[in-house]
Amino acid sequence: MNEQEITKRLYSQISAREWKRLVKDEAHRLELDTSLHFLQKYLPKHGLILDAGGGPGRYTIELAKRGYDVVLLDLTPANLELAKKKIRQYGVRDKVRAIQEGSITDLSMFDNNSFDSVICLGGPLSHVAPESQRRKSVSELIRVAKANAPIFVSVMAKFGIMMNALKRWPKEVKMTKHWNELANEGEDYMWHGGDGYCHYFTLTELEGLFNSKTRIIERVGLEGLASVITEDVNKQFKDGLIKKNWLNTHYKLCTHPSVVDTSLHMMLVCRKK
């Protein structure tokens, strides 16, 4: 079973969990809210957006609610079936142009220069292997975007994961071969308890996938400085003033390269030339 088949099998089992993941608590909402913050900053005022690897449709629905037309593409039928239900539930079916099964490694069902923006959020690129396929995926995301269109790609980040390992996954640190592969190569075949595959990126590595056809305009650490204090975020954000002051600082600092590289998830915002 290859990495794509492993990913498809896993998300077939956890589609409901993935739908809830970004809103389950304040710490997880940082990924969602920070992504939406930069989407609002760089998206055109209107247009057609491809949500590539969009899972059960969290971002599709958010963008449709804001008036965009969206095409949702995902590898896993279970994700798409749940997305259909949620899209009806939120009353945005008229803004979702298509719900398409497919992989970000092959967007041949879409013509060149088809979309006013392309998003690939939540880490789909982290489930693609080997590196040649990751490069192909990025090339496809760029190809289907119109000239000057913003492209948003978020992935799981190596240093942020490693900084959390002793507290959250100590058993994996004891797996010498596995731990060395994660530290040296960013490869994780023990993801989700051993049921999934994940590749963790450094900022330099992620930037290296984008070629002369794009211009990088923003680098973002989605959880930022809160990446190693998730329990404290959930506890302390109950105080409105603490939450307000922390978030004000978060949006000022989350684009610092050191913060990006040590976040749990990082996002690049690019423009197609």
C-alpha positions in Angstrom: 0.0 0.0 0.0 1.5 3.3 -1.1 1.3 6.7 0.8 -1.7 7.8 -1.2 -3.7 4.6 -0.5 -2.7 4.9 3.2 -4.0 8.4 3.4 -7.2 7.6 1.6 -7.9 4.7 4.0 -7.2 6.7 7.1 -9.3 9.7 6.1 -12.2 7.3 5.2 -12.2 6.4 8.9 -11.8 9.9 10.4 -13.7 12.3 8.2 -16.1 13.3 11.0 -13.1 13.9 13.3 -11.3 16.0 10.6 -14.5 18.2 10.2 -14.4 18.9 14.0 -10.6 19.3 14.3 -10.2 23.0 13.5 -13.0 24.0 15.9 -12.5 21.5 18.8 -10.9 24.1 21.1 -9.1 27.4 21.1 -5.7 25.9 20.3 -7.0 24.2 17.2 -8.9 27.3 16.1 -5.6 29.2 15.8 -4.9 27.2 12.6 -8.3 28.0 11.2 -8.5 31.6 12.2 -5.0 32.5 11.2 -5.5 30.9 7.8 -8.7 32.8 7.3 -7.0 36.0 8.4 -4.5 35.7 5.6 -7.1 34.5 3.1 -9.0 37.7 3.8 -5.9 39.7 3.4 -4.8 38.3 0.0 -7.9 36.8 -1.8 -9.5 38.9 -4.6 -12.8 40.4 -3.7 -14.6 37.8 -5.7 -13.9 34.9 -8.0 -13.6 31.1 -8.4 -11.4 29.3 -5.8 -10.1 25.7 -5.9 -10.0 24.1 -2.5 -7.5 21.4 -3.2 -7.4 18.6 -0.7 -10.2 20.3 1.1 -11.4 17.3 3.1 -14.9 17.6 4.5 -15.2 21.2 3.3 -14.5 23.4 6.3 -12.7 26.1 4.1 -15.0 25.6 1.2 -18.0 26.5 3.4 -16.2 29.5 5.0 -15.3 30.9 1.6 -18.8 30.2 0.1 -20.3 32.1 3.1 -18.2 35.0 2.1 -19.5 35.0 -1.4 -16.8 33.1 -3.4 -17.5 30.4 -5.9 -15.6 27.2 -4.9 -14.6 23.9 -6.3 -13.9 21.3 -3.7 -11.4 18.5 -4.5 -10.4 15.7 -2.2 -8.9 12.2 -2.3 -11.4 10.5 0.0 -15.0 9.8 -0.9 -16.0 9.8 2.8 -14.7 13.4 3.2 -16.7 14.5 0.1 -19.9 12.8 1.3 -19.6 14.6 4.6 -18.8 17.8 2.8 -22.0 17.5 0.7 -24.1 17.2 3.9 -22.4 20.2 5.6 -22.6 22.3 2.4 -26.4 21.7 2.4 -26.6 22.3 6.2 -24.9 25.7 5.9 -27.0 26.7 2.9 -24.2 27.4 0.4 -24.8 24.8 -2.2 -25.3 27.4 -4.9 -21.8 28.8 -4.3 -20.1 25.4 -4.6 -19.6 24.8 -8.3 -18.3 21.2 -8.0 -17.4 18.5 -5.5 -14.6 16.5 -7.2 -12.8 13.3 -6.2 -9.1 13.5 -7.0 -5.5 14.0 -5.8 -3.5 17.2 -5.7 -0.8 15.3 -7.6 -3.0 15.3 -10.7 -5.3 18.2 -11.5 -5.6 17.3 -15.1 -9.4 17.6 -14.9 -8.8 21.4 -14.7 -7.5 23.6 -17.5 -4.5 25.9 -17.1 -5.3 29.3 -15.6 -8.8 28.2 -14.4 -9.0 29.7 -10.9 -8.8 33.2 -9.3 -7.1 31.6 -6.3 -6.0 28.1 -5.2 -5.9 26.9 -1.6 -4.4 23.7 -0.3 -4.8 24.0 3.5 -4.7 21.7 6.5 -1.7 19.7 5.3 -2.7 17.7 2.2 0.9 18.2 0.8 2.3 16.6 3.9 0.6 13.3 3.0 2.3 13.2 -0.5 5.4 11.1 -1.2 8.0 11.0 -2.5 9.5 14.4 -3.0 9.0 14.2 -6.8 5.3 13.9 -6.2 5.3 16.8 -3.8 7.0 18.9 -6.5 4.4 17.7 -9.0 1.6 18.7 -6.7 2.9 22.2 -6.3 3.4 22.5 -10.1 -0.3 21.5 -10.6 -1.5 24.0 -8.0 0.4 26.7 -9.8 -0.7 25.5 -13.3 -4.4 25.8 -12.6 -4.2 29.3 -11.0 -4.6 32.4 -13.2 -1.8 34.9 -13.6 -1.3 36.9 -10.4 -3.7 34.6 -8.5 -2.8 34.0 -4.8 -1.9 30.4 -3.9 -2.1 29.3 -0.2 -0.4 26.1 0.9 -0.1 24.9 4.5 1.8 21.9 5.7 2.8 20.2 9.0 6.1 21.6 10.2 9.1 19.5 11.4 10.5 21.6 14.2 7.1 22.4 15.7 6.3 18.7 15.8 9.7 17.8 17.3 9.4 20.5 20.0 6.2 18.8 21.2 7.4 15.2 20.9 8.7 14.7 24.5 5.4 15.8 25.9 3.0 14.4 23.4 4.7 11.4 21.7 7.5 10.1 24.0 7.0 6.5 22.8 7.9 7.6 19.3 11.1 9.2 20.5 12.1 5.7 21.8 11.7 4.3 18.3 15.3 5.0 17.2 14.9 4.4 13.4 11.6 6.2 13.2 12.8 9.1 15.3 16.0 9.5 13.2 13.9 9.4 10.0 11.7 12.1 11.3 14.5 14.3 12.5 16.7 13.9 9.4 14.2 13.4 6.6 10.9 14.7 8.0 9.4 11.3 7.3 6.7 9.9 9.7 5.1 6.5 9.0 3.8 6.4 12.6 1.5 9.4 12.0 -1.9 9.0 13.7 -0.8 6.0 15.7 0.8 4.2 12.8 -2.3 4.3 10.6 -1.0 7.2 8.4 1.9 8.8 6.6 3.1 12.4 7.0 6.0 14.4 5.8 7.0 17.3 8.0 8.6 20.4 6.4 11.1 23.0 7.2 10.4 26.5 5.9 13.4 26.3 3.5 12.2 23.0 2.1 8.7 24.2 1.5 10.0 27.4 -0.2 12.2 25.2 -2.4 9.1 23.5 -4.0 8.0 26.8 -5.4 9.8 27.8 -8.6 10.3 30.9 -10.7 6.6 30.8 -11.7 5.6 32.2 -8.3 6.5 35.0 -6.0 6.3 34.3 -2.2 4.5 37.1 -0.5 3.9 35.7 3.0 5.2 33.0 5.3 3.0 32.2 8.3 3.3 30.1 11.4 -0.4 29.2 11.9 -0.2 28.4 15.6 2.8 30.6 16.1 4.3 30.9 19.6 1.4 28.9 21.0 2.6 25.7 19.3 4.1 24.3 22.5 1.5 25.6 25.0 -1.8 24.3 23.6 -3.2 23.3 27.0 -2.4 26.8 28.3 -4.1 28.4 25.3 -7.3 26.5 26.0 -7.1 27.4 29.7 -6.0 31.1 29.5 -8.2 32.1 26.5 -11.2 31.9 28.8 -10.0 35.3 29.9 -11.1 37.7 27.2 -8.3 40.2 27.7 -5.6 37.6 27.7 -7.1 36.2 24.5 -7.3 39.6 22.9 -3.8 40.7 23.8 -2.3 37.3 22.8 -4.0 37.3 19.4 -2.9 40.9 18.7 0.7 39.8 19.3 0.2 36.6 17.4 -0.7 38.3 14.2 2.3 40.6 14.5 4.8 37.8 15.1 3.4 34.8 13.2 5.2 35.8 10.0 8.7 36.0 11.6 10.8 33.2 10.1 11.7 31.7 13.4 8.1 31.5 14.5 7.1 30.0 11.1 9.6 27.2 11.4 8.7 26.3 14.9 4.9 26.3 14.4 2.9 23.1 14.2 1.6 24.2 10.8 3.1 26.7 8.4 1.6 28.4 5.4 3.1 30.0 2.3 1.2 32.6 0.4 2.4 33.0 -3.2 1.3 34.8 -6.4 1.6 33.2 -9.8 3.7 35.3 -12.1 
